[in-house]
Amino acid sequence: MHKITYKNIHNRFKLNGIHINRQEMFYVAYCFIKEGKPFEQHIGTFLLDWFDEKSYIELSTSGTTGVPKVIKIEKQAMLDSALATGDFFGLEPGNTLLHCLPTNYVAGKMMWVRSFILGLDMKFVEPNSNPLEKIDESFDFCAMVPLQAKNSLEKLKQKRIKKLIIGGVTVHKALEQELVKLPMEIYETYGMTETITHIAAKRIGADAFTVLPNVTVSQDDRQCLVITAKNISTDPIVTNDIVKLISDTQFIWEGRFDNVINSGGIKLMPEQIEDKLSTLIPRRYFVYGQPDETLGEKVILYVEGEPIFIDESVFNVLEKFEKPKEVVFIPKFKETATGKIMRKESI
């Protein structure tokens, strides 16, 4: 049996319904770079990077595991990640895939790699906040960020996608309640640039993430997730994500270590407070701790946009110590390039 190598393209791979081999990919890449829109130029650049002589791709991290930096990821590791995804989600050669993520980030790059390696029939559209708006056909597989899924609810009700994975940022309760009603398989994924996108997934509405093949998880002394994935990284990947460990293959995500608020000796998870409020506040918002003489830190609710009236009764869903001591309005939150709210910078 031949070893699968990143230098080859699966003979079932199609781009927009047309079989394309490795040599033809160079022509496609040059056309995108020379004549394409900006999003197509990113695709062209990635295709040339993937098929060049180097054994690695350079990626920028978002800072999930520390300070943002450029890291080198081996192409063979990206291939192994694609195989694990195919195995976990039951993808088979000839399955149709809709690609609607920007290819200048790891999630978008990996949709290409999965298609090459697994022999998928890929259609790509310009990444925007409503990717199914002009789509009339159906697909076996697609990956979106939560905002895209939210704006695609009507089309998803029409079974346009059989299996949808959602990642990038956490799926909030309000969206989750809409997604669980849909007649299809939907998964929330967990991962980061360092893990070459997702290393775990859970059916929407479930509590616990289950890891992909060849991955195990543990905790450090902060209760933060430690990922062991030899095919991806020779060293364990230590995260700042506080989790409840169920086994070495399952965990429940609870929040970010760097966001924990210590209020009157009680450790509060902003993400859990935000989750409880998710159907009750009609704007984007986040919870953050600020210094307080009495409590050490107090809970502040930051809401995006012009000031609005928020009735105190909204906070009845929270425990006594979780209730915000103050509500602050910020005209516009600052975001990372991938749409994650930057809490400190926004404040």
Salt bridges, closest charged atoms under 4 A:
ASP52 OD2 - LYS54 NZ 3.12
ASP52 OD1 - LYS75 NZ 2.78
GLU126 OE1 - LYS37 NZ 3.52
GLU137 OE2 - LYS123 NZ 3.08
ASP140 OD1 - LYS162 NZ 3.34
GLU154 OE2 - LYS157 NZ 3.02
GLU176 OE2 - LYS173 NZ 3.62
GLU178 OE2 - LYS181 NZ 3.76
GLU188 OE1 - LYS202 NZ 3.86
ASP220 OD2 - ARG222 NH2 2.85
ASP241 OD1 - ARG256 NH1 3.29
ASP258 OD2 - ARG256 NH2 3.34
GLU274 OE2 - ARG343 NH1 2.66
ASP275 OD2 - LYS173 NZ 3.45
GLU304 OE1 - ARG284 NE 2.87
GLU304 OE2 - LYS332 NZ 3.57
GLU322 OE1 - LYS276 NZ 2.88
GLU326 OE1 - LYS298 NZ 3.79
GLU335 OE2 - ARG284 NH1 2.78
